[in-house]
Amino acid sequence: MVPTIPIRQPDGYAALLKELKERIRTARLRAAVAVNQELILLYWSIGRDILARQSVEGWGAGVIDRLAKDLRRDFPEMTGLSARNLKYMRSFAEAYADLGIVQQVVAQLPWGHNVRILEMVKAPAEREWYIRQAVESGWTRNVLVHQIESDLHRRHGRAVTNFQRTLPAPQSELAQELLKDPYNFDFLTSTRKMAWKRSSVRSRQAHHRQTASLFRLTEVAVCGILRVSHSATCFGSNRTAAPMRKEGMALAAAIL
């Protein structure tokens, strides 16, 4: 067996490789956070609209079940559109009336984290503290639940107030949960499939137009071959018949 001769790395290669890896991790995380933010804002807006309709127009709880059924029919890939989750969205919008807080703070965490905070923490200031602490420390959902159950805010809340991070650390477990979050994944999958469906419809329409044009040209050519180019049944009597008659006769002459 021929021994492998190691290739000497140029000066600065290892440092560049390390820098590029960190850059890629950070870019991926920022993209995941951006997708997560869009999803959280979507859920907040859905919850806000449901809440408003129920408050102002007196919609009953049964409307949520109907909405869930209709939405899931059109977006079957999105697991977050169940009736239970729509109710969470309504409670979510009710708990965070200020859109600014949602955009700047709440949307930094995955939906599963937010649901646990919503269920387990009732005081608005305490909810915000746990959200910021989860981002700062890179908590997974299980760690978040444990910290809430152990009443971390009461034990250390006054001492831990200087939050620096606006994104979780790229190497943190929270970052990994953001990258793999099923709600975000289903949201993106649904968006891609909708775009593919629109593209597919346009392609089919273009194909139908081409097929119809070819069929009509073939019909014209047959008329030309049969020497019935002046027949109204083949070409019609309007202005558009003349160019088609000319093309048909030329094609007929080429075939004959």
C-alpha positions as CSV (number, residue, x, y, z in Angstrom):
1,M,0.0,0.0,0.0
2,V,1.4,3.3,-1.1
3,P,1.6,5.7,1.9
4,T,-0.3,8.9,1.6
5,I,1.9,12.0,1.5
6,P,0.3,14.8,3.5
7,I,-0.2,18.0,1.5
8,R,1.4,20.9,3.2
9,Q,-1.1,23.6,4.0
10,P,-0.2,27.2,3.0
11,D,0.3,29.7,5.7
12,G,-2.9,31.0,7.2
13,Y,-5.0,28.2,5.8
14,A,-6.2,26.9,9.1
15,A,-7.2,30.3,10.3
16,L,-9.1,31.0,7.1
17,L,-10.9,27.6,7.3
18,K,-11.9,28.3,10.9
19,E,-13.2,31.8,10.0
20,L,-15.2,30.5,7.1
21,K,-16.8,27.8,9.2
22,E,-17.9,30.4,11.8
23,R,-19.2,32.6,9.0
24,I,-21.2,29.8,7.5
25,R,-22.6,28.8,11.0
26,T,-23.6,32.4,11.7
27,A,-25.2,32.9,8.3
28,R,-27.2,29.7,8.7
29,L,-28.3,30.8,12.1
30,R,-29.3,34.3,10.9
31,A,-31.4,32.6,8.1
32,A,-33.0,30.3,10.6
33,V,-33.8,33.2,12.9
34,A,-35.3,35.2,10.0
35,V,-37.6,32.3,9.0
36,N,-38.5,31.7,12.6
37,Q,-39.3,35.4,13.0
38,E,-41.6,35.4,10.0
39,L,-43.4,32.3,11.3
40,I,-43.9,33.8,14.8
41,L,-45.2,37.0,13.3
42,L,-47.6,35.1,11.1
43,Y,-48.9,33.1,14.1
44,W,-49.2,36.4,16.1
45,S,-51.2,38.0,13.3
46,I,-53.5,34.9,12.9
47,G,-54.1,34.9,16.7
48,R,-54.7,38.7,16.7
49,D,-57.4,38.4,13.9
50,I,-59.1,35.5,15.6
51,L,-59.1,37.4,18.9
52,A,-60.5,40.5,17.3
53,R,-63.3,38.6,15.5
54,Q,-64.3,36.8,18.6
55,S,-64.3,40.0,20.7
56,V,-66.0,42.3,18.2
57,E,-68.2,40.1,16.1
58,G,-68.9,37.4,18.7
59,W,-67.5,34.4,16.9
60,G,-67.8,31.2,18.9
61,A,-65.0,28.7,19.6
62,G,-66.4,26.5,16.8
63,V,-65.0,28.9,14.2
64,I,-61.5,27.9,15.1
65,D,-62.2,24.3,14.3
66,R,-63.6,25.3,10.9
67,L,-60.6,27.6,10.2
68,A,-58.2,24.8,11.1
69,K,-60.0,22.4,8.8
70,D,-60.0,24.8,5.9
71,L,-56.4,26.0,6.3
72,R,-55.1,22.5,6.6
73,R,-56.9,21.5,3.4
74,D,-55.0,24.2,1.5
75,F,-51.7,23.9,3.5
76,P,-51.5,20.2,4.4
77,E,-47.7,20.4,4.8
78,M,-48.0,22.9,7.7
79,T,-48.4,21.0,11.0
80,G,-48.9,24.2,12.9
81,L,-52.4,24.9,11.6
82,S,-54.3,22.5,13.9
83,A,-57.2,23.8,16.0
84,R,-55.2,23.4,19.1
85,N,-52.3,25.5,17.7
86,L,-54.8,28.2,16.5
87,K,-56.0,28.5,20.0
88,Y,-52.4,28.9,21.1
89,M,-52.0,31.7,18.5
90,R,-55.0,33.5,20.0
91,S,-53.6,33.2,23.5
92,F,-50.2,34.3,22.1
93,A,-51.7,37.5,20.6
94,E,-53.6,38.2,23.8
95,A,-50.5,37.8,25.9
96,Y,-48.3,40.0,23.7
97,A,-50.4,42.9,22.5
98,D,-47.3,45.0,21.6
99,L,-46.1,44.0,18.1
100,G,-42.7,45.6,18.9
101,I,-42.0,43.2,21.7
102,V,-42.9,40.3,19.5
103,Q,-40.6,41.4,16.7
104,Q,-37.6,42.3,18.9
105,V,-37.8,39.7,21.7
106,V,-40.4,37.0,21.4
107,A,-39.7,36.0,17.8
108,Q,-36.1,35.1,18.7
109,L,-37.3,31.8,20.1
110,P,-38.9,28.8,18.4
111,W,-42.7,28.4,18.6
112,G,-42.3,25.4,21.0
113,H,-40.4,27.6,23.5
114,N,-43.0,30.3,23.3
115,V,-45.9,27.9,23.9
116,R,-44.2,26.6,27.0
117,I,-43.6,30.1,28.3
118,L,-47.2,31.0,27.5
119,E,-48.5,28.0,29.4
120,M,-46.2,28.2,32.5
121,V,-45.5,32.0,33.0
122,K,-48.3,34.5,33.5
123,A,-46.6,37.7,34.5
124,P,-45.6,39.7,31.3
125,A,-42.3,40.9,32.8
126,E,-41.4,37.4,33.9
127,R,-42.2,36.0,30.5
128,E,-39.9,38.5,28.8
129,W,-37.1,37.7,31.3
130,Y,-37.3,34.0,30.5
131,I,-37.3,34.7,26.7
132,R,-34.2,36.9,27.0
133,Q,-32.5,34.5,29.3
134,A,-33.2,31.6,26.9
135,V,-31.6,33.5,24.0
136,E,-28.7,34.6,26.1
137,S,-27.9,31.2,27.5
138,G,-28.9,29.1,24.5
139,W,-31.5,27.0,26.4
140,T,-33.2,24.1,24.7
141,R,-36.9,23.7,25.3
142,N,-36.4,21.1,28.0
143,V,-33.8,23.3,29.8
144,L,-36.3,26.2,29.6
145,V,-39.0,24.2,31.2
146,H,-36.7,23.0,34.0
147,Q,-35.6,26.6,34.7
148,I,-39.2,27.8,34.9
149,E,-40.2,24.9,37.1
150,S,-37.3,25.6,39.4
151,D,-38.4,29.3,39.6
152,L,-35.1,30.7,38.3
153,H,-36.5,34.2,37.8
154,R,-37.4,34.5,41.5
155,R,-34.0,33.1,42.6
156,H,-31.8,35.0,40.2
157,G,-33.9,37.5,38.3
158,R,-32.7,40.6,40.0
159,A,-29.1,39.7,39.6
160,V,-29.3,38.7,35.9
161,T,-30.5,41.7,33.9
162,N,-27.7,42.7,31.5
163,F,-28.7,40.7,28.4
164,Q,-26.2,41.2,25.5
165,R,-27.2,38.7,22.9
166,T,-29.8,39.3,20.1
167,L,-29.0,35.9,18.6
168,P,-28.2,32.6,20.3
169,A,-24.6,31.5,20.1
170,P,-24.1,29.5,16.8
171,Q,-22.7,26.6,18.8
172,S,-25.5,26.5,21.3
173,E,-28.2,23.9,21.5
174,L,-30.9,26.5,21.0
175,A,-29.3,27.4,17.7
176,Q,-29.5,23.7,16.7
177,E,-33.1,23.6,17.6
178,L,-33.8,26.7,15.5
179,L,-32.1,25.1,12.5
180,K,-34.1,21.9,12.9
181,D,-37.4,23.3,14.2
182,P,-40.2,21.3,12.5
183,Y,-42.6,24.3,12.4
184,N,-40.0,26.3,10.5
185,F,-39.3,23.4,8.2
186,D,-42.9,22.8,7.4
187,F,-43.4,26.5,6.8
188,L,-40.6,26.6,4.3
189,T,-41.7,23.4,2.6
190,S,-45.2,24.7,2.2
191,T,-43.9,28.0,0.7
192,R,-41.6,26.1,-1.8
193,K,-44.5,23.8,-2.8
194,M,-46.8,26.7,-3.4
195,A,-44.2,28.3,-5.7
196,W,-43.7,25.0,-7.5
197,K,-47.4,24.7,-8.0
198,R,-47.7,28.2,-9.5
199,S,-44.7,27.4,-11.8
200,S,-46.3,24.1,-12.8
201,V,-49.6,25.8,-13.6
202,R,-47.9,28.3,-15.8
203,S,-45.9,25.6,-17.6
204,R,-49.1,23.6,-18.3
205,Q,-50.9,26.7,-19.6
206,A,-48.0,27.4,-22.0
207,H,-48.0,23.8,-23.1
208,H,-51.7,23.9,-23.8
209,R,-51.3,27.0,-25.9
210,Q,-48.5,25.5,-27.9
211,T,-50.5,22.3,-28.4
212,A,-53.5,24.3,-29.6
213,S,-51.4,26.3,-32.0
214,L,-49.8,23.1,-33.4
215,F,-53.2,21.5,-33.8
216,R,-54.5,24.5,-35.7
217,L,-51.5,24.6,-37.9
218,T,-51.8,20.9,-38.7
219,E,-55.5,21.5,-39.5
220,V,-54.5,24.3,-41.9
221,A,-51.9,22.1,-43.5
222,V,-54.4,19.3,-44.1
223,C,-56.7,21.8,-45.7
224,G,-53.9,23.0,-47.9
225,I,-53.0,19.4,-49.0
226,L,-56.7,18.8,-49.8
227,R,-56.7,22.0,-51.9
228,V,-59.5,23.5,-49.9
229,S,-57.7,26.6,-48.9
230,H,-60.6,28.8,-49.8
231,S,-63.1,26.9,-47.7
232,A,-64.6,28.8,-44.8
233,T,-64.8,25.6,-42.8
234,C,-61.0,25.3,-42.8
235,F,-59.9,28.9,-42.4
236,G,-62.9,30.9,-41.6
237,S,-63.7,34.2,-43.2
238,N,-62.1,36.7,-40.8
239,R,-58.9,38.6,-41.1
240,T,-56.9,36.1,-39.0
241,A,-57.6,33.3,-41.6
242,A,-55.4,34.8,-44.3
243,P,-52.0,34.4,-42.4
244,M,-53.0,30.9,-41.4
245,R,-54.0,30.0,-44.9
246,K,-50.6,31.2,-46.2
247,E,-48.7,29.1,-43.5
248,G,-50.9,26.1,-44.3
249,M,-50.3,26.3,-48.0
250,A,-46.6,26.6,-47.5
251,L,-46.5,23.6,-45.2
252,A,-48.7,21.7,-47.6
253,A,-46.3,22.5,-50.5
254,A,-43.3,21.3,-48.5
255,I,-45.1,18.1,-47.6
256,L,-46.2,17.4,-51.2
